[in-house]
Amino acid sequence: MRSQGEETLNLDLAYGHGTLPVRLPAARAQCIVPLAAGEPAPEAELLREALAQPIGAPPLRQVARPGQTVAIVTSDLTRPCPSRRLLPPVLEELAAAGVADADITVVLALGLHRPMTGPEMEAAVGSEVVRRVRVLNHDPDDTVRLGVTAAGTPVEIYRPVVEAGLRVCLGNLELHYFAGYSGGAKAILPGCASRAAVNANHAMMVRPEAAAGRLEGNPVRADTEEGAALAGPAWILNVVVDALRQAQDHGQHRIVGAVAGDPIAAHRAGCRMVAERGIVPIDRRAGIVLVSAGGAPKDVNLYQAQKALDNAAYGVQDGGVVILVAECPEGMGNGTFESWMTGGASPDELLARIQEEFVLGGHKAAAMAAVLKRAAVYLVSALPVELVRRCGMVPFAGVDAALQAATAAVGAGASILVLPQGGSVLPLSRVG
């Protein structure tokens, strides 16, 4: 792939809790990472400023009141939300408002992911928080029906969240392949919803308006916010994180931006931060796109790593190759997703099937099928090679071997686009 003496671009791609080194011909390679406007302010300062100057709402200490029950909703282990660093200042705000610890419940928004274990919960929120307040996994079978959205989604939300006098939603902000962006009202719906609610909401992902980086006219985002509003008043603290990890905080990512306040107004301000950092124009699509899901927890399984693949597809030429680097130590991550991916159906058949019968898990298979229609996908992972082949992808044990095969397939002069943080960058070609 490289000629002797050719200048190289040397990178380390996140892979699980470690990295994989890669060397590329500098003349043909372009590396795209989220744009940063200089060194961010210290995290404590970012959080303090966001809490003191919320957007579209009074400060939390003015919103909450003594004797009120509060549900603090935060992310599960599949999201890079630094909950253990967000919760202490939020608890301080509630204490300043006169809210007793006994009236506070932290709810881990699972969507339809597996429940977190006790040790995982403590690692996520911190041992001090576990000692101070009640911490629960969301239960999709214990919900209260609040109504139906205009799109027909049954709004069924976890009972402790509904019964609380106030909901405080924490989360990280990043591009989302069909909700436009993560964060905001997603903590409630789908985060703390029933299976029926999640299925109905996600069924709209097949519409062309449901796309990464899109908010206006996005049916999934509109349905999410309409449904979450039925649960009652809410207040958010959302953060933007980068690829740097804090060793002292169980490897949680560094905070580079924060917004707080109204679940829509503050969320939109945060989305603008993400767009300014992560939507990056490129001159043209590349023959080869090398993308890392971003390491743990974003590559815990293929179900989660798919988001990076979806972003990478925006940057690859038709007939090109996407090399996805994702360890996937927990395998496929979803039984329905696995059965759809390994069932022998063609990409066209999978795309037709999801429009005939929306099935959660199948929706991820359909999203991957849309990529496979346009480009070959080479997967560097810990998954069994036969499983990868049955999914329609080509398995590789290392990045170098995948790059050599991709170069042979696309051509020695193929351009290479590298996305070390695939879930956080959307490469948009100026010429298609």
N, C-alpha and C positions, 0 to 999 in steps of 0.2 A: 504493500500500500504506500510506503514511503521510499523515495530514492535516497541513496546514500548521500549524506551531506545536506539533505533538504531540511529547512527550518521546521521545527515542530511546535505544536501547541500542546502543552502538558496540563492535564486536568485530573482531579480526583472526583469521581462521581459517587454521590451518596448511595449506599447499598445496605439496607438494614441499619444496624448500629455502627457500621464501618463505612469504608470507601473502596472503590475500585479505581486504580490508576488507568489513564488512557493517554495515548500520544497520537496526535493527528497532524497531517500535513498542513502547516499554517496557511499556505497559499490558497487552500480549498476549503478551509474550515472557518466557520463563524460561530462564536459562542454568545448566546443570548441569556442574560440573567435579569431579574427585576431591577429596574432603574432606581437609584438611590440619590437623594438630594443631600449628599454629604453625610457625615456621621450623625446618627440620631441622638436626641437628648437622652439622658439616663432614663431607664424604665420608670423608676419611681416618680420622676418629674412628669413624664408623659401621662401616667395614670392619675397623678394628683391633679394635673391641669384638666384632664378630661372629666374627672369627677367634680371638680370645682366649677367648670364652665360647660355644663351639658348643652346639647343642641336640641332646641324645641321643647324643653321641659325644665322644670326647676331641679336643683340638686337633689340627690337621693335623700339626703338628711332632711329635706323639706317635704318630700313626697311621702315618705314613710312616717308612721306615727306610733306612739306607745300602745301596746296591746294588740297591734296588728300582726297577723300571721303573714309570713313572707316565704315564698318559694324562690330560691335562687337556682335557675336552670343553667347547667353548664354541659360541656361536651363530653362524650365518652372517649375511650382510648384510641378510636380510629381518627381523631382529629388532633391537629397540632395546637390545640388551645392550651395556653399555660395557666390552667385553672388554679394551681396552687399559688400562683403569684397574683392572680386577680381577686381571689376570694378574701384575703386579709384586709385590703383597703375597702372592699365592699362591706365587710362585716363591721369595719370601723365606722363607716357612714351610717349603717343601720343602728349601731350602738349610740351614735351621736343623736339619732332621732328618737332614742328611748325604746327601741325594739329589743326585747330580751332574746338571748340565745335560744331559750326554750321554745320560742315562737318561730324559729327559722329552720327551714328544711332545704338542704341542697339536693337537687334532683339531677341525676346524670341522664341526659337525653340520649336514649339508645336508638331512636327510630325503630328499625327492626333488626338491629345488630344484637349480638349476644350480650347477656348481662355481664357486668364487670365483677371480678372476684373481690373479696375483701382486701387483699394486699394491693390489687390494682386500684381500687377506690382510694385507698390511703395514699398510694403513690401519686395519684392524679390530683387530689385536693389537698394533701398535706396532713400529717398526723395531728397537728394542732386543731385543724378544722374538724377532723373526725371526732376529736375529744369534745369540742365545743358544741357542735350542732348535729342534728340528725342528717345522715347522708343515705339516699335511696337510689337504687336503679329504677328508672321509669319502667312501668309494667303496661304493655300495650293491651292487656286483657282487663285492666282495671281503669276504665275511662268513663267520662260523663259526656252524654250527647248534648251538644249545645245548639245544633241547628245544621243547616246545609248551605254551602256557598252557592253563588250564582252559577258556578260551573258544575254543581251537583255533588261536590265533595261532602261526605258526612263528617261534621266537625265533632270528633270524639277525642277528648283530651284527658290525660292522666289525672285521676281524681285529686291527689294532693296539690297539683298545680291549679286546678280549677277552684278548689276550696280555699286556697290562700287569698288573703286580702290584697296582696301585691305580688307581682311576678317580676323578678330581676333576671334578665337573660344575658348570660355571658357567651362569648364565642370569638372565634378568629375569622377574619375577613380574607377571602381569596376568591379567585375566579371559580365558578361552578358551571359544569358543562351543560346544564339545562335550566337551572334556577337563576342564571346570570352571575350571581355572587352568593357566597355562603353568608352566614351571620344574620343578624336581625331577627325577624319573626320565625325563621327556620328552627330556632331553638324550641318553639312551641309546636309548630306544624311544619315538617313531620317529626321533629325531635321527640315530642312527648305525646304522640297521637296513637290511635288504634291502627291495626293492620288495614282495615277498610279505608280509613282516612288517608294513610300513606299511599296505598294502591291507587286511589282515585286521584290524588294530587299528582303523583308521578306519572300517571297515564298520559298527561298532557305533554310529556317530554318529546313525543313524536312530532309535535307541531314545529314548523320551521322557526317560529318566533321564540321558542324555548332554546336559547343558545348562550354560550359563555359570553360574559361581558355585556349582556343585554338585560335591561330592566324595563324600559318602556315597551308596552305591548307584550311582555313576556307572560303567558298565561299561568305558568307554574308559580312565578313570583307573586302575581296578583292574587291567585287562589290562596297561597300561603299566608299573605298578609290579611286577607279578608277573614280567613278561618281563625288565625291567631287572635285577631281583635275580639272575637266572640268569647274568648277565655277571660277577658277583663283587662284592666289597666296593666301596663307593663312598662319597664324601664330597662334600657340595655347598656352594657359595657362591652364593646367589641374592639378587638385589637388586630393590627397587622403584624405578622411575624416574618422574620427572614430565615435564612438557612443556618445561621449560627446557633449553636446549642449551648445552654447553660449547664455546665457539668455539675454545679452545686444544686441544681433543681431537676435531677433525674433526666437530664438531657433535653429539657423543654426548650423550645425555640425562643430566641431573643425578640422582644417587643420593639418595633420601630415606629409604631403609630397607634393612637388610641382615640376612640370617640365614645361618647356616652349621651344618654338622654332618651328622646322619643324614638320608638322602635322603627319609625320610617325616616324621619328627618336626620337623625344621627347615623342611621345605616347608610343613607345616600351619601353623606359626607365621607364616611369610611370607604364606600365603594369608589368614590373619586380618588382617594389615596391609592387604592389597589390598581385602578385603571392607569393612573399616572406612572406607577411602578411597573405594572405587569403587561399592559397591552403595548407591544413593541412592533413597530413597522419594520418589515424586511423588504429588500429590493425585489426578490423573487423567491419562489419556493425552491427547496433543495432536493437533490436526488436522494440524499440520505439524511434522515433526522435521527440523531442519537439523543435519547431522552432518559433522564433519571426521574423516577417518581418522587424523589426527594428524601429517600431513606425512611426509617421508622418515624412515626407510625404510618406514613403515607404508602409504604410498600409492604404492610403487614400481610396483605393477601392480594390476589389479582383483582378482586372486587373493588378494592380501594385504588390500586395502581392504575386502573382503567382511566381515571380522570386525567392523568398525565398523558396517556396515549391519545385521548381525545383532543387535548390541546396541541400535541405534536402534529396531529393530522392536518392542522391548519397550515403547517409549514412545509409539507412534503408534496412533491410533484406527483401527478397521477402516474402509476407504474413504478414509483420509487420504493424505498425501504425505510421503515421506521424500526429502529433498534430500541426496545424498551428495557431499561435496567431496573429491575425490581425484585428483591429477594423473595418475597411471598413466603415467609416461614410458616404462616398458618394456612397455606394452600390456596384454594380458590376463594374461600371466604363466604360462599353461599351455595347451598345445594341446588337451588333452582338455576342459578347462574351456571353452575357446572354442568347440569344436565342439558341445558340449552346449548352450551358451547361444545359439548362432546357428543351431541346427538347425531352428528353427520349431516346436518342441514347446511345448505349453501348460505352465503351472506344474504342473497336475495330472498331465500326462504325464511331466514330469521327476521328480516325486516318486514316481510309480509305478515309473518305470524304475530309480531308484536302489535301490529295495527288491527289485527282481527281479534286478539285477546291479550289485553295488557296483563302481564304477570310481573310482579316485583322480582327482580333477579334476572328474569328474561330481558328486562329493559337494558341491563348492562350488556348482555350478550348482543342485543340489537345494536347498541352503540358501538361495540367492537366490530360487528359485522359491517357497519357503515365505513369504518376505517379499512377493513380487509377488502372491501370492494375496490378501493382506490390504490392500495399499497400493500406490499408484503410486510408482515410484522415478525421481526426476529426478537426473541425473548431471552434475556440473560437473567436467570433466576435459579432458585433452589427447587423448583417444581420438577417432578419426574418428566423425563424427556418424552415419554409416550403420551402423557397427559397433555403436554404442550402441543404435540403434533395433532392430537385429537381435537384440539381447540382451533386448528387451522393456522397455527403459528409455527415458526421454526426455532427449535431450542438451541441454545448455546451455553457453554459453561463459563465463557469469559468474553469480555468486550472486544479484545483484539481479534479473536476468531470470527465474531459477528461482523466486525468492520471489514475484514478481509473478504468474507462471503458477500457482503453487501456491495463492496467495490467491484467484485467480479460480476455480480448480477446487473448493476446499474452502469458500470463503466469506470475506467481508471481516472477519468477527469471529472467525476461526479462531485458536485458541491456537497458540503457536509454542514448541517446546522446542528449545533449542540445546545440542548436545554438542560442544564444541571438541576434546575428546579422546575420540573415539567408542570406541576400542578399550579404554579404561581406565575406562569408566563404564557401569553397568547400571542404567537407570532403571526401578524397579518401582512400578507403580501400586497405590495402596491400594484402589481401587474397580474396577479392570479397564478 
